[in-house]
Amino acid sequence: MTEKRDLATGLLDREVPEDSLRERTTQVATPERLINRGTKSVVIFRIGVEWLGLATNVFQEVAEDSQVHTLPHRRKGLLSGLVNVRGELLLCVALGTLLGLEPAPERTETERKRLRPHLLVCNRKGDRLAFSVAEIFGVHRYNPEDLRAVPSTLAKAAASAWTVGMLPWNGRTVGCLDDELIFYALNKGLA
């Protein structure tokens, strides 16, 4: 047993070759690259053909799309009607209407089976409401410097007035919405 211990001690006490010492010193001295995972986050979703993002702090949940119960004399405009989310009736708004988005083209049977609409439930300073989306990606973190200005070619488009910037994502461009402005306009339009 002492013979094995002496061999192990001899192995640990041996001189380190100069090349290995230099290589290891260089590795340790190199500054570590930190991956910044982002300081802001948005929930990315699609309404019509547009991919949009809204700050995660306004979302409460993603629910299965449910039947919208229309209200008398409120068939057109921002208010789609009322939806039942786990026993609670919420106002369901037409966010696409507010943003002036084109409706999506008819989907094929395969797309209808694969992509089910969802209901996004939001709460901003006590203003709780829901809106329907065609597709949802989920949460995406980004650095504020990744946010690009709205191109001048889109500056006159209706939806551009509601965006704080454009965010590159998965080969697409996502319009990041200004949640304060969106909720202000929705509250004003629903009053």
N, C-alpha and C positions, 0 to 999 in steps of 0.2 A: 504494500500500500504506500509506503514511504517512497518507493521508487517512482510510482505514478505521480505522486505529489511533486517530487523533484523535477520530473520531466515537464509538468505543467508550469511550475515556477520558472524553469529555464526558458520555456517558450514565451512567457510573459516578460521576462527580463532581457530578452535579446534586443540588440540594436535595431532601430527602424532604418531601412534603406533611405538614403538621401532623396531619391526620386519620389518615393511614396510620401515622405514628409513634406516636400514642396507641393505635391499635388493636393494633399489633404489641407495644407495651410491655405492654398488658393481657394479651395471649396468653402472653407470656413470663413474666409475673409470676404467672399463675394456677398454683397448685400442681398438679402432675401427679397424676392419679388412677391409683394402682397397682392392678392387678387381682391379687388374692391368689388363686392357683390352688389353695390348700388345703395343709394341712400333714399330713394323714393320707390314707390311701387304703384302699379295700376292693375286693375282687372281688365283684361282684353276680351272684347266680345264683338260680334258682328250683327249689324242691323242692315238689312237689305244687302248691298254689295260692299258696304264700308266697314272696315275694321276700326274700332274705336277703343279708347282706354279711359277709365275713370278712376280717380284715386281710391285705393283700397279702404281708406278709413271711413268712407261713406256707405260701404256695403255691410249688410247684416247677414244675408244668406242667398244661396242660389236654390231655387225651388223648381219643381217640375212645372211646366206650363199648364195652367188650368184655365177653365172657361171664364171668359170675361163677361160679366153681367152688365149690359148697357143700361144707362140711365135715361129716363124720358127727357126729350128735348136736348140731349147731349150726344148726338150720334156722330158729329164731326168735331174736329178740333183736338186739343191736347188731351182731354180726358177720354180714355177708351171705355172706362167703366169701373166696376168693382171686381176684385178677385179674392177668393178665399185662400188664405195661406195658413194652414194648420189651425183652422177655426177662427181666424181673425180676418175681417174684411178690410182690405186695403185699396186705396185709390190706385188704379192702373193707368199710367200715362203713356201717350204715344210719343216716345222720345224721337223717333224718326220724323214725325210730323214737325216737332219743334225745330229739329236740325235741318229740315228741308231736304231730307234724303229721298232718293228714288226708291220705290219698292223693289224688292228682289224679283227677278224673273221666276216663272213657275219652275219648281224643282221636279226632277225626275222621280220615279217611284223608288229607285235605289237611294237617292239622296234623302227622301222623306223617311225611309227606314233607318238610315245611318245617322242623320242629323235631326234630333228632336229639339224644338224650341224650348227655351228655358225662361224662367221668370227671375229677374234680379230684384231683390228687395233691398232698398236703400233707406238710410236714416241719417239725415244731416241736421244736426241741432234740433232734433225732435220732429222734423218733417219726414214722416215715414211714408214711402210709396213704393210701387213696383212698376217695372216695365218689362216687356217681352223682347227677347233677342233671338235671332235665328241660330246663333252658334256662340259658344263660349270657349275661350282658351283656358283662362285661369289667371293667376297672379304672375306678373312679370316685374322684376326689380330692374331699375336702371339708374344711371348717374344723371344728374340734372344737365351736365354738359353734353350728354347724348341727344338731348331734345333739340330739334332743329326748328328754325323759323318756318312758318307757312310760306310755301313758294308764292311768288307774285302771280303766277298763273292761276292759283287757287284762291287768292286773296278776296276775290269778289264772289266766290261760291258761298252759298248760304251756310254750310256747316263750318266754314273757316272762322266765322265770327265767334263760334263757341269753343274754339280750340286754343290751347296755350302753346301748342307746338306739335311737331311731327316726330314720331319715334320709329327708327328702323327696327324691324322685328321679323325674323324668319323669312327674309327676302321680301317682306311687304312693308308698307308704311302705315303706321297706326296714328290716327288723330287723337291726341290726348286732350280730353275735354276739360273745361274750366268748371269744376263742380259748383263753385260759388255762383257763377253766372247762370249755370243750368238750373239750379234750385231756385234762384231768384226769379227767373223767367217762368218756371213751372208754377211757383206760388202765385205769381202775378196773373198768369193765364188761367189758373184754376179758381181764382177769387171771384 
